[in-house]
Amino acid sequence: MYLKKMLFATSLTLSVVLIVGCGSEESRTLDPVQSSGNITTKTEENEKFKEDPDVYIDEDGLEDDELKLIQLINLSTKYRNEGNEEEYLKLFNPNHMKTLTTMKVEHIQLESINFMSENIGSVETTIKYDTKQESVQALFVFEKTDGKWIISGTD
């Protein structure tokens, strides 16, 4: 178990270094779409997500940046399950190509929220997709640009 945690921590650190180090400052023209209109209030989102609580991470008890990261994951789950690729892709750093797969999220569980700096964060989750496969661990890495969080990558 200790080895597994050490390997995870090492891969997390390397992932963050690679994500942050990719691209020059000139090519990093992020246009996060996370205006106050796109991230709704905690109460509005919680009401929406309470309809199917296994599919979304509970936002109760979270505040500030932790809440914003979980809201992004919940929005990405919502758009994934709806098949809304256009909105889904807006949540991601455009310099890191991501495509929407046909897998739907059946269950997601929060494992941990970590911040490497005030502008880099990660959320470890366990996700069960609508496939016959077992649940998998998924790591979301976030970056904050101009005061707005976006998903910079997933693993």
DSSP file (Angstrom, degrees, kcal/mol; ACC not computed):
  #  RESIDUE AA STRUCTURE BP1 BP2  ACC     N-H-->O    O-->H-N    N-H-->O    O-->H-N    TCO  KAPPA ALPHA  PHI   PSI    X-CA   Y-CA   Z-CA
    1    1 A M     >        0   0    0      0, 0.0     4,-2.2     0, 0.0     5,-0.2   0.000 360.0 360.0 360.0 -40.7    0.0    0.0    0.0
    2    2 A Y  H  >  +     0   0    0      1,-0.2     4,-2.4     2,-0.2     5,-0.2   0.913 360.0  49.8 -61.9 -42.7    2.9    2.4    0.9
    3    3 A L  H  > S+     0   0    0      1,-0.2     4,-2.7     2,-0.2    -1,-0.2   0.901 108.7  52.5 -63.1 -41.0    4.5    1.7   -2.5
    4    4 A K  H  > S+     0   0    0      1,-0.2     4,-2.3     2,-0.2    -1,-0.2   0.916 110.6  47.3 -61.2 -43.6    1.2    2.3   -4.3
    5    5 A K  H  X S+     0   0    0     -4,-2.2     4,-2.7     2,-0.2    -1,-0.2   0.893 112.3  49.9 -65.3 -39.5    0.9    5.7   -2.5
    6    6 A M  H  X S+     0   0    0     -4,-2.4     4,-2.5     2,-0.2    -2,-0.2   0.910 111.1  48.8 -65.9 -41.9    4.5    6.6   -3.3
    7    7 A L  H  X S+     0   0    0     -4,-2.7     4,-2.7     2,-0.2    -2,-0.2   0.904 112.2  49.3 -63.9 -40.5    4.0    5.7   -7.0
    8    8 A F  H  X S+     0   0    0     -4,-2.3     4,-2.7     2,-0.2    -2,-0.2   0.940 111.6  48.1 -63.5 -46.6    0.8    7.8   -7.1
    9    9 A A  H  X S+     0   0    0     -4,-2.7     4,-2.4     1,-0.2    -2,-0.2   0.901 113.3  48.5 -60.9 -41.5    2.5   10.8   -5.5
   10   10 A T  H  X S+     0   0    0     -4,-2.5     4,-2.6     2,-0.2    -1,-0.2   0.928 112.9  46.6 -65.0 -45.2    5.5   10.5   -7.9
   11   11 A S  H  X S+     0   0    0     -4,-2.7     4,-2.6     2,-0.2    -2,-0.2   0.879 111.8  52.3 -66.7 -35.6    3.2   10.2  -11.0
   12   12 A L  H  X S+     0   0    0     -4,-2.7     4,-2.5     2,-0.2    -2,-0.2   0.941 111.1  46.7 -61.9 -47.5    1.1   13.2   -9.7
   13   13 A T  H  X S+     0   0    0     -4,-2.4     4,-2.4     1,-0.2    -2,-0.2   0.924 114.3  46.8 -61.7 -45.6    4.2   15.3   -9.3
   14   14 A L  H  X S+     0   0    0     -4,-2.6     4,-2.7     2,-0.2    -1,-0.2   0.897 111.0  52.6 -64.1 -40.0    5.6   14.3  -12.7
   15   15 A S  H  X S+     0   0    0     -4,-2.6     4,-2.8     2,-0.2     5,-0.2   0.927 110.9  46.7 -61.0 -45.0    2.2   14.9  -14.4
   16   16 A V  H  X S+     0   0    0     -4,-2.5     4,-3.0     2,-0.2     5,-0.3   0.923 112.1  50.2 -64.3 -44.1    2.0   18.4  -12.9
   17   17 A V  H  X S+     0   0    0     -4,-2.4     4,-2.4     1,-0.2    -2,-0.2   0.926 114.1  45.5 -60.1 -44.7    5.5   19.2  -13.9
   18   18 A L  H  X S+     0   0    0     -4,-2.7     4,-1.3     2,-0.2    -2,-0.2   0.918 114.7  47.0 -65.0 -43.5    4.8   18.0  -17.5
   19   19 A I  H  < S+     0   0    0     -4,-2.8     3,-0.3    -5,-0.2    -2,-0.2   0.931 117.1  42.3 -65.3 -45.3    1.5   19.9  -17.7
   20   20 A V  H  < S+     0   0    0     -4,-3.0    -1,-0.2     1,-0.2    -2,-0.2   0.871 115.8  50.1 -69.2 -36.1    2.9   23.1  -16.3
   21   21 A G  H  < S+     0   0    0     -4,-2.4    -1,-0.2    -5,-0.3     2,-0.2   0.659  87.8 100.8 -78.9 -15.8    6.1   22.9  -18.4
   22   22 A C  S  < S+     0   0    0     -4,-1.3    73,-0.1    -3,-0.3    -4,-0.0  -0.487  76.8  13.9 -73.9 136.5    4.4   22.2  -21.7
   23   23 A G  S    S-     0   0    0     -2,-0.2     2,-0.1    72,-0.0     5,-0.0   0.386  82.9 -94.5  82.9 143.9    4.1   25.1  -24.1
   24   24 A S     >  -     0   0    0      1,-0.1     4,-0.8     0, 0.0     3,-0.3  -0.402  38.7-103.9 -83.8 169.0    5.8   28.5  -24.0
   25   25 A E  T >4 S+     0   0    0      1,-0.2     3,-0.5     2,-0.2    -1,-0.1   0.847 121.9  56.5 -61.5 -32.9    4.2   31.5  -22.5
   26   26 A E  T 34 S+     0   0    0      1,-0.2    -1,-0.2     3,-0.1     3,-0.0   0.854 107.9  46.2 -68.1 -34.1    3.4   32.8  -26.0
   27   27 A S  T 34 S+     0   0    0     -3,-0.3     2,-1.5     1,-0.2    -1,-0.2   0.546  90.3  88.5 -86.3  -5.7    1.4   29.6  -26.9
   28   28 A R    <<  +     0   0    0     -4,-0.8     2,-1.3    -3,-0.5    -1,-0.2  -0.500  46.9 153.9 -93.3  67.8   -0.5   29.6  -23.6
   29   29 A T        -     0   0    0     -2,-1.5     2,-0.3     2,-0.1    -1,-0.1  -0.654  22.2-177.3 -95.9  78.2   -3.4   31.7  -24.7
   30   30 A L        -     0   0    0     -2,-1.3    63,-0.1     1,-0.1    -2,-0.1  -0.554  18.4-174.4 -80.0 139.6   -6.0   30.4  -22.4
   31   31 A D        -     0   0    0     -2,-0.3    -1,-0.1    59,-0.1    -2,-0.1  -0.616  15.9-160.5-129.1  71.5   -9.5   31.7  -22.6
   32   32 A P        -     0   0    0      0, 0.0    59,-0.1     0, 0.0   118,-0.1  -0.256  10.0-154.7 -58.5 138.6  -11.2   30.1  -19.7
   33   33 A V        +     0   0    0     57,-0.7     2,-1.7     1,-0.1     5,-0.1   0.181  58.5 118.0 -97.9  15.8  -15.0   30.1  -20.1
   34   34 A Q        +     0   0    0     56,-0.1    -1,-0.1   115,-0.1   115,-0.1  -0.296  36.1 154.3 -83.5  52.7  -15.6   29.9  -16.4
   35   35 A S    >>  -     0   0    0     -2,-1.7     4,-1.8     1,-0.1     3,-1.5  -0.248  65.4 -95.7 -71.7 170.4  -17.4   33.2  -16.0
   36   36 A S  T 34 S+     0   0    0      1,-0.3    -1,-0.1     2,-0.2    -2,-0.1   0.756 127.2  59.7 -61.4 -20.4  -19.8   33.6  -13.1
   37   37 A G  T 34 S+     0   0    0      1,-0.1    -1,-0.3     3,-0.1     3,-0.1   0.757 105.4  46.9 -76.7 -24.2  -22.5   32.6  -15.6
   38   38 A N  T <4 S+     0   0    0     -3,-1.5     2,-0.8     1,-0.2    -2,-0.2   0.843 109.3  53.4 -88.5 -35.6  -20.9   29.2  -16.3
   39   39 A I  S  < S-     0   0    0     -4,-1.8    -1,-0.2    -5,-0.0     3,-0.1  -0.885  84.9-156.7 -99.1 109.8  -20.2   28.2  -12.7
   40   40 A T        -     0   0    0     -2,-0.8    -3,-0.1     1,-0.2    -2,-0.1  -0.177  30.3 -72.2 -80.8 176.8  -23.5   28.5  -11.0
   41   41 A T     >  -     0   0    0      1,-0.1     4,-2.4     4,-0.0     5,-0.3  -0.256  43.0-111.2 -68.6 158.9  -24.0   28.9   -7.3
   42   42 A K  H  > S+     0   0    0      1,-0.2     4,-2.6     2,-0.2     5,-0.2   0.892 117.4  50.7 -56.1 -43.6  -23.4   26.0   -4.9
   43   43 A T  H  > S+     0   0    0      2,-0.2     4,-2.1     1,-0.2    -1,-0.2   0.923 110.1  48.5 -64.7 -45.6  -27.1   25.7   -4.1
   44   44 A E  H  > S+     0   0    0      1,-0.2     4,-1.8     2,-0.2    -2,-0.2   0.925 115.0  44.8 -61.5 -45.4  -28.2   25.6   -7.7
   45   45 A E  H  X S+     0   0    0     -4,-2.4     4,-2.8     1,-0.2     5,-0.2   0.923 110.9  53.3 -65.6 -44.4  -25.7   23.0   -8.7
   46   46 A N  H  X S+     0   0    0     -4,-2.6     4,-1.7    -5,-0.3    -1,-0.2   0.890 107.7  51.3 -60.0 -39.1  -26.4   20.9   -5.6
   47   47 A E  H  < S+     0   0    0     -4,-2.1     4,-0.5     1,-0.2    -1,-0.2   0.921 112.5  46.4 -63.2 -42.4  -30.1   20.8   -6.4
   48   48 A K  H >< S+     0   0    0     -4,-1.8     3,-0.8     1,-0.2     4,-0.3   0.914 116.0  44.5 -63.7 -43.5  -29.3   19.7   -9.9
   49   49 A F  H >< S+     0   0    0     -4,-2.8     3,-1.0     1,-0.2     7,-0.3   0.667  97.3  72.3 -80.9 -16.8  -26.8   17.0   -8.8
   50   50 A K  T 3< S+     0   0    0     -4,-1.7    -1,-0.2     1,-0.2    -2,-0.2   0.707  81.7  75.2 -69.8 -17.5  -29.0   15.7   -6.0
   51   51 A E  T <  S+     0   0    0     -3,-0.8    -1,-0.2    -4,-0.5    -2,-0.2   0.853 118.8  11.5 -61.3 -33.3  -31.2   14.2   -8.7
   52   52 A D  S X> S+     0   0    0     -3,-1.0     3,-1.5    -4,-0.3     4,-0.6  -0.608  75.5 177.0-143.3  77.4  -28.5   11.5   -9.2
   53   53 A P  T 34 S+     0   0    0      0, 0.0     3,-0.5     0, 0.0     5,-0.1   0.727  75.3  62.0 -63.0 -25.1  -26.1   11.8   -6.3
   54   54 A D  T 34 S+     0   0    0      1,-0.2    54,-2.4    53,-0.1    -4,-0.1   0.793 101.6  53.6 -69.6 -25.3  -23.9    8.8   -7.3
   55   55 A V  T <4 S+     0   0    0     -3,-1.5     2,-0.3    52,-0.2    -1,-0.2   0.669 110.5  47.7 -84.8 -16.9  -23.0   10.5  -10.6
   56   56 A Y  S  < S-     0   0    0     -4,-0.6     2,-0.4    -3,-0.5    52,-0.2  -0.887  84.6-111.0-126.4 155.1  -21.7   13.8   -9.0
   57   57 A I        -     0   0    0     -2,-0.3     2,-0.2    13,-0.2    52,-0.1  -0.696  40.6-111.3 -83.3 132.9  -19.4   14.7   -6.2
   58   58 A D        -     0   0    0     -2,-0.4    -1,-0.1     1,-0.1    52,-0.0  -0.460  24.8-164.3 -65.7 128.9  -21.2   16.3   -3.2
   59   59 A E    >   +     0   0    0     -2,-0.2     3,-1.9   -17,-0.1    -1,-0.1   0.512  48.0 121.0 -94.1  -7.2  -20.3   19.9   -2.9
   60   60 A D  T 3  S+     0   0    0      1,-0.3     3,-0.1   -18,-0.1    -2,-0.0  -0.329  78.2  17.7 -59.8 136.0  -21.5   20.4    0.7
   61   61 A G  T 3  S+     0   0    0      1,-0.3     2,-0.3    -2,-0.0    -1,-0.3   0.364  98.8 116.1  85.5  -5.2  -18.8   21.5    3.1
   62   62 A L    <   +     0   0    0     -3,-1.9     2,-0.3     4,-0.1    -1,-0.3  -0.729  40.1 178.8 -97.6 148.2  -16.5   22.7    0.3
   63   63 A E    >>  -     0   0    0     -2,-0.3     4,-1.2    -3,-0.1     3,-1.0  -0.933  41.5 -11.2-141.2 164.0  -15.5   26.3   -0.1
   64   64 A D  H 3> S-     0   0    0     -2,-0.3     4,-2.0     1,-0.2     5,-0.1  -0.107 125.1  -2.2  52.4-130.9  -13.3   28.6   -2.2
   65   65 A D  H 3> S+     0   0    0      1,-0.2     4,-2.3     2,-0.2    -1,-0.2   0.853 132.6  57.0 -65.4 -36.1  -10.9   26.8   -4.6
   66   66 A E  H <> S+     0   0    0     -3,-1.0     4,-2.0     1,-0.2    -1,-0.2   0.931 108.7  47.6 -59.1 -44.4  -11.8   23.3   -3.5
   67   67 A L  H  X S+     0   0    0     -4,-1.2     4,-2.6     1,-0.2    -2,-0.2   0.904 109.9  52.6 -62.7 -42.3  -15.5   24.0   -4.4
   68   68 A K  H  X S+     0   0    0     -4,-2.0     4,-1.9     1,-0.2    -1,-0.2   0.891 108.7  49.9 -63.6 -39.3  -14.5   25.5   -7.8
   69   69 A L  H  X S+     0   0    0     -4,-2.3     4,-2.0     2,-0.2    -1,-0.2   0.927 112.6  46.4 -64.9 -43.7  -12.5   22.4   -8.7
   70   70 A I  H  X S+     0   0    0     -4,-2.0     4,-2.8     1,-0.2   -13,-0.2   0.879 109.1  55.2 -68.0 -37.0  -15.3   20.0   -7.7
   71   71 A Q  H  X S+     0   0    0     -4,-2.6     4,-2.5     1,-0.2    -1,-0.2   0.898 107.6  50.5 -61.0 -39.2  -17.8   22.2   -9.6
   72   72 A L  H  X S+     0   0    0     -4,-1.9     4,-2.6     2,-0.2    -2,-0.2   0.911 110.7  48.1 -64.9 -41.7  -15.6   21.8  -12.7
   73   73 A I  H  X S+     0   0    0     -4,-2.0     4,-2.4     2,-0.2    -2,-0.2   0.926 112.3  49.4 -64.1 -43.0  -15.5   18.0  -12.3
   74   74 A N  H  X S+     0   0    0     -4,-2.8     4,-2.5     1,-0.2    -2,-0.2   0.900 112.0  48.2 -63.7 -39.7  -19.3   17.9  -11.8
   75   75 A L  H  X S+     0   0    0     -4,-2.5     4,-2.9     2,-0.2     5,-0.2   0.913 110.8  50.5 -65.6 -41.3  -19.8   20.0  -14.9
   76   76 A S  H  X S+     0   0    0     -4,-2.6     4,-2.2     1,-0.2    -2,-0.2   0.889 111.8  48.6 -64.2 -36.6  -17.5   17.8  -16.9
   77   77 A T  H  X S+     0   0    0     -4,-2.4     4,-2.8     2,-0.2    28,-0.3   0.921 111.6  49.7 -65.9 -44.5  -19.4   14.8  -15.7
   78   78 A K  H  X S+     0   0    0     -4,-2.5     4,-1.8     1,-0.2    -2,-0.2   0.947 114.1  43.9 -58.9 -50.6  -22.7   16.4  -16.7
   79   79 A Y  H  X>S+     0   0    0     -4,-2.9     5,-2.4     2,-0.2     4,-1.0   0.874 113.1  52.5 -65.7 -37.3  -21.5   17.3  -20.2
   80   80 A R  H ><5S+     0   0    0     -4,-2.2     3,-0.8    -5,-0.2    -2,-0.2   0.954 111.3  45.9 -60.4 -50.3  -19.9   13.9  -20.7
   81   81 A N  H 3<5S+     0   0    0     -4,-2.8    -1,-0.2     1,-0.3    -2,-0.2   0.793 114.4  48.2 -67.4 -27.5  -23.1   12.1  -19.7
   82   82 A E  H 3<5S-     0   0    0     -4,-1.8    -1,-0.3    -5,-0.2    -2,-0.2   0.627 109.3-123.7 -82.7 -14.5  -25.2   14.4  -22.0
   83   83 A G  T <<5 +     0   0    0     -4,-1.0     2,-1.4    -3,-0.8    -3,-0.2   0.753  58.4 152.0  75.0  24.4  -22.8   13.9  -24.8
   84   84 A N     >< +     0   0    0     -5,-2.4     4,-2.2     1,-0.2    -1,-0.2  -0.636  12.5 169.3 -91.3  80.4  -22.3   17.7  -25.0
   85   85 A E  H  >  +     0   0    0     -2,-1.4     4,-2.7     1,-0.2     5,-0.2   0.854  69.8  59.3 -63.7 -36.9  -18.7   17.8  -26.4
   86   86 A E  H  > S+     0   0    0      1,-0.2     4,-1.0     2,-0.2    -1,-0.2   0.946 113.0  36.5 -59.6 -50.7  -18.7   21.5  -27.1
   87   87 A E  H  > S+     0   0    0      2,-0.2     4,-0.6     1,-0.2    -1,-0.2   0.869 114.9  57.4 -70.1 -36.6  -19.4   22.6  -23.5
   88   88 A Y  H >< S+     0   0    0     -4,-2.2     3,-1.4     1,-0.2     4,-0.2   0.932 106.0  48.8 -58.2 -48.4  -17.2   19.7  -22.2
   89   89 A L  H >< S+     0   0    0     -4,-2.7     3,-1.5     1,-0.3    -1,-0.2   0.771  98.9  67.5 -67.5 -26.1  -14.2   20.9  -24.1
   90   90 A K  H 3< S+     0   0    0     -4,-1.0   -57,-0.7     1,-0.3    -1,-0.3   0.708  92.7  61.9 -65.9 -18.9  -14.6   24.5  -22.9
   91   91 A L  T << S+     0   0    0     -3,-1.4    60,-2.9    -4,-0.6    -1,-0.3   0.594  97.2  75.6 -81.2 -10.5  -13.7   23.3  -19.4
   92   92 A F  B <  S-a  151   0A   0     -3,-1.5    60,-0.2    -4,-0.2     6,-0.1  -0.672  94.2 -96.3-106.8 155.0  -10.2   22.2  -20.6
   93   93 A N    >   -     0   0    0     58,-2.5     3,-1.7    -2,-0.2    -2,-0.1  -0.536  33.7-139.9 -60.9 123.4   -7.0   24.0  -21.4
   94   94 A P  T 3  S+     0   0    0      0, 0.0    -1,-0.2     0, 0.0     3,-0.1   0.694  97.9  65.6 -65.9 -17.2   -7.1   24.3  -25.2
   95   95 A N  T 3  S+     0   0    0      1,-0.2     2,-0.7     2,-0.1    -2,-0.1   0.597  95.1  62.4 -79.9 -10.1   -3.4   23.5  -25.4
   96   96 A H  S <  S-     0   0    0     -3,-1.7    -1,-0.2     2,-0.0    -3,-0.0  -0.867  90.9-136.7-117.3  96.0   -4.0   20.0  -24.1
   97   97 A M        +     0   0    0     -2,-0.7     2,-0.4    -3,-0.1    -2,-0.1  -0.222  29.1 174.7 -57.8 134.0   -6.3   18.3  -26.6
   98   98 A K        -     0   0    0     -4,-0.1     2,-0.3    -6,-0.1    -6,-0.1  -0.992  12.5-160.2-138.8 141.8   -9.1   16.3  -25.1
   99   99 A T        -     0   0    0     -2,-0.4     2,-0.6   -11,-0.0   -14,-0.0  -0.903  24.5-112.9-122.5 156.7  -11.9   14.4  -26.7
  100  100 A L        -     0   0    0     -2,-0.3     2,-0.1   -17,-0.1   -15,-0.1  -0.765  31.4-153.1 -89.1 123.4  -15.2   13.3  -25.3
  101  101 A T        -     0   0    0     -2,-0.6   -18,-0.1     2,-0.1    -1,-0.0  -0.437  24.2-116.6 -89.2 169.7  -15.6    9.6  -25.2
  102  102 A T  S    S+     0   0    0     -2,-0.1     2,-0.1     2,-0.1    -1,-0.1   0.554  79.1 113.3 -84.0  -7.1  -18.8    7.7  -25.3
  103  103 A M        -     0   0    0     26,-0.1     2,-0.3     1,-0.0    -2,-0.1  -0.440  56.7-149.0 -67.6 136.4  -18.4    6.3  -21.8
  104  104 A K        -     0   0    0     -2,-0.1    26,-1.9   -23,-0.1     2,-0.5  -0.813  16.2-115.8-105.0 147.7  -20.9    7.6  -19.2
  105  105 A V  E     +B  129   0A   0     -2,-0.3    24,-0.2   -28,-0.3     3,-0.1  -0.710  32.1 172.8 -83.6 125.4  -20.2    8.1  -15.6
  106  106 A E  E    S+     0   0A   0     22,-3.2     2,-0.3    -2,-0.5    23,-0.2   0.746  71.3   5.4 -97.4 -33.2  -22.3    5.9  -13.3
  107  107 A H  E     -B  128   0A   0     21,-1.7    21,-2.9   -52,-0.1    -1,-0.4  -0.985  59.8-174.0-153.0 138.4  -20.5    6.7  -10.0
  108  108 A I  E     -B  127   0A   0    -54,-2.4     2,-0.4    -2,-0.3    19,-0.2  -1.000   5.4-169.7-136.2 138.2  -17.8    9.1   -8.9
  109  109 A Q  E     -B  126   0A   0     17,-2.3    17,-2.2    -2,-0.4     2,-0.4  -0.991  22.1-126.7-130.2 131.9  -16.2    9.3   -5.5
  110  110 A L  E     +B  125   0A   0     -2,-0.4    15,-0.2    15,-0.2     3,-0.1  -0.618  29.1 170.9 -75.5 129.3  -13.9   12.0   -4.2
  111  111 A E  E     -     0   0A   0     13,-2.9     2,-0.3     1,-0.4    14,-0.2   0.788  60.8 -22.2-104.0 -47.8  -10.6   10.6   -2.8
  112  112 A S  E     -B  124   0A   0     12,-1.7    12,-2.5     2,-0.0     2,-0.4  -0.990  43.1-144.7-162.9 156.0   -8.6   13.8   -2.2
  113  113 A I  E     +B  123   0A   0     -2,-0.3     2,-0.3    10,-0.2    10,-0.2  -0.998  27.5 178.4-124.2 129.0   -8.0   17.4   -3.2
  114  114 A N  E     -B  122   0A   0      8,-3.0     8,-3.1    -2,-0.4     2,-0.5  -0.966  18.9-155.6-134.0 148.1   -4.5   18.7   -3.3
  115  115 A F  E     -B  121   0A   0     -2,-0.3     6,-0.2     6,-0.3     3,-0.1  -0.986   9.0-177.1-124.2 121.6   -2.8   22.1   -4.1
  116  116 A M  E    S-     0   0A   0      4,-1.6     2,-0.3    -2,-0.5     5,-0.2   0.749  80.6 -16.7 -83.7 -26.8    0.8   22.2   -5.3
  117  117 A S  E >  S-B  120   0A   0      3,-1.7     3,-0.6     0, 0.0    -1,-0.2  -0.899  83.9 -83.2-158.3-177.5    0.6   26.0   -5.4
  118  118 A E  T 3  S+     0   0    0     -2,-0.3     3,-0.1     1,-0.2    25,-0.0   0.664 130.7  38.9 -72.4 -12.4   -2.1   28.6   -5.5
  119  119 A N  T 3  S+     0   0    0      1,-0.1    25,-2.3    24,-0.1     2,-0.4   0.388 110.3  61.3-116.2   1.8   -2.4   28.1   -9.2
  120  120 A I  E <   +BC 117 143A   0     -3,-0.6    -3,-1.7    23,-0.2    -4,-1.6  -0.993  59.5 159.1-133.4 126.0   -2.0   24.3   -9.6
  121  121 A G  E     -BC 115 142A   0     21,-1.7    21,-3.3    -2,-0.4     2,-0.3  -0.927  18.3-158.4-140.2 165.6   -4.4   21.8   -8.0
  122  122 A S  E     -BC 114 141A   0     -8,-3.1    -8,-3.0    -2,-0.3     2,-0.4  -0.992   4.8-157.6-144.8 153.0   -5.4   18.2   -8.4
  123  123 A V  E     -BC 113 140A   0     17,-2.4    17,-2.8    -2,-0.3     2,-0.5  -0.992  10.1-153.1-131.9 124.7   -8.4   16.1   -7.4
  124  124 A E  E     +BC 112 139A   0    -12,-2.5   -13,-2.9    -2,-0.4   -12,-1.7  -0.848  25.1 170.5 -96.9 131.1   -8.1   12.3   -7.2
  125  125 A T  E     -BC 110 138A   0     13,-2.9    13,-2.6    -2,-0.5     2,-0.5  -0.860  33.7-132.6-131.6 165.6  -11.4   10.4   -7.8
  126  126 A T  E     -BC 109 137A   0    -17,-2.2   -17,-2.3    -2,-0.3     2,-0.4  -0.997  31.5-169.2-118.1 125.8  -12.6    6.9   -8.3
  127  127 A I  E     -BC 108 136A   0      9,-3.2     9,-2.8    -2,-0.5     2,-0.6  -0.939  17.7-160.3-123.4 136.6  -14.9    6.6  -11.3
  128  128 A K  E     -B  107   0A   0    -21,-2.9   -22,-3.2    -2,-0.4   -21,-1.7  -0.972  18.6-161.7-111.7 119.5  -17.2    3.8  -12.4
  129  129 A Y  E     -B  105   0A   0     -2,-0.6     2,-0.6     5,-0.3   -24,-0.2  -0.473  36.4 -97.3 -94.0 169.9  -18.1    4.1  -16.1
  130  130 A D  S    S+     0   0    0    -26,-1.9     2,-0.2    -2,-0.2   -25,-0.1  -0.036  93.7 100.3 -80.2  34.7  -21.0    2.4  -17.8
  131  131 A T  S    S-     0   0    0     -2,-0.6    -2,-0.0     2,-0.2   -28,-0.0  -0.593  89.7-106.8-107.9 175.5  -18.7   -0.3  -19.1
  132  132 A K  S    S+     0   0    0     -2,-0.2    -2,-0.1     2,-0.0    -1,-0.0   0.493  87.0 107.0 -81.6  -2.7  -18.3   -3.8  -17.6
  133  133 A Q  S    S-     0   0    0      1,-0.1    -2,-0.2     3,-0.0    -4,-0.1  -0.270  77.0 -98.9 -76.0 162.4  -14.9   -2.8  -16.2
  134  134 A E        -     0   0    0      1,-0.2    -5,-0.3    -6,-0.1    -1,-0.1  -0.190  53.0 -77.6 -68.4 167.2  -14.1   -2.1  -12.6
  135  135 A S        -     0   0    0     -7,-0.1     2,-0.3    -9,-0.1    -7,-0.2  -0.356  52.1-151.3 -63.1 150.7  -13.9    1.4  -11.1
  136  136 A V  E     -C  127   0A   0     -9,-2.8    -9,-3.2    -3,-0.1     2,-0.4  -0.913  15.6-113.8-126.4 153.0  -10.8    3.3  -12.0
  137  137 A Q  E     -C  126   0A   0     -2,-0.3     2,-0.4   -11,-0.2   -11,-0.2  -0.726  34.9-169.8 -83.2 135.1   -8.8    6.0  -10.2
  138  138 A A  E     -C  125   0A   0    -13,-2.6   -13,-2.9    -2,-0.4     2,-0.5  -0.993   9.6-155.4-129.7 134.0   -8.8    9.2  -12.2
  139  139 A L  E     -C  124   0A   0     -2,-0.4    16,-2.1   -15,-0.2     2,-0.5  -0.932   3.9-162.2-110.6 125.4   -6.7   12.3  -11.5
  140  140 A F  E     -CD 123 154A   0    -17,-2.8   -17,-2.4    -2,-0.5     2,-0.4  -0.920   6.8-161.0-103.8 130.6   -7.9   15.7  -12.6
  141  141 A V  E     -CD 122 153A   0     12,-3.1    11,-2.5    -2,-0.5    12,-1.5  -0.942  10.4-167.1-113.9 135.9   -5.2   18.4  -12.7
  142  142 A F  E     -CD 121 151A   0    -21,-3.3   -21,-1.7    -2,-0.4     2,-0.4  -0.853  10.7-162.5-122.7 152.7   -6.2   22.0  -12.7
  143  143 A E  E     -CD 120 150A   0      7,-2.1     7,-2.1    -2,-0.3     2,-0.6  -0.993  14.0-140.1-134.0 146.7   -4.5   25.3  -13.4
  144  144 A K  E     + D   0 149A   0    -25,-2.3     2,-0.4    -2,-0.4     5,-0.2  -0.918  23.4 175.4-108.7 120.9   -5.6   28.8  -12.5
  145  145 A T  E >  S- D   0 148A   0      3,-2.6     3,-1.7    -2,-0.6    -2,-0.0  -0.993  70.7  -7.9-128.5 129.3   -5.1   31.5  -15.0
  146  146 A D  T 3  S-     0   0    0     -2,-0.4    -1,-0.1     1,-0.3     3,-0.1   0.861 131.1 -55.1  52.5  38.4   -6.4   35.1  -14.5
  147  147 A G  T 3  S+     0   0    0      1,-0.2     2,-0.4    -3,-0.1    -1,-0.3   0.548 117.0 108.9  78.2   7.8   -8.2   34.0  -11.4
  148  148 A K  E <   - D   0 145A   0     -3,-1.7    -3,-2.6     2,-0.0     2,-0.3  -0.963  61.3-134.9-123.7 134.7  -10.1   31.2  -13.2
  149  149 A W  E     + D   0 144A   0     -2,-0.4     2,-0.3    -5,-0.2    -5,-0.2  -0.641  25.9 172.5 -85.6 140.2   -9.7   27.5  -12.8
  150  150 A I  E     - D   0 143A   0     -7,-2.1    -7,-2.1    -2,-0.3     2,-0.6  -0.944  40.2-101.9-136.1 161.0   -9.7   25.2  -15.9
  151  151 A I  E     -aD  92 142A   0    -60,-2.9   -58,-2.5    -2,-0.3    -9,-0.3  -0.748  32.1-176.4 -83.4 120.5   -8.9   21.5  -16.2
  152  152 A S  E     -     0   0A   0    -11,-2.5     2,-0.3    -2,-0.6   -10,-0.2   0.638  61.7 -28.9 -94.5 -13.9   -5.4   21.2  -17.6
  153  153 A G  E     - D   0 141A   0    -12,-1.5   -12,-3.1   -55,-0.0    -1,-0.3  -0.926  48.8-137.1 175.1 164.1   -5.5   17.4  -17.9
  154  154 A T  E       D   0 140A   0     -2,-0.3   -14,-0.2   -14,-0.2   -16,-0.0  -0.954 360.0 360.0-133.8 155.2   -6.8   14.1  -16.7
  155  155 A D              0   0    0    -16,-2.1   -15,-0.1    -2,-0.3   -18,-0.1   0.307 360.0 360.0-136.0 360.0   -5.1   10.8  -16.1
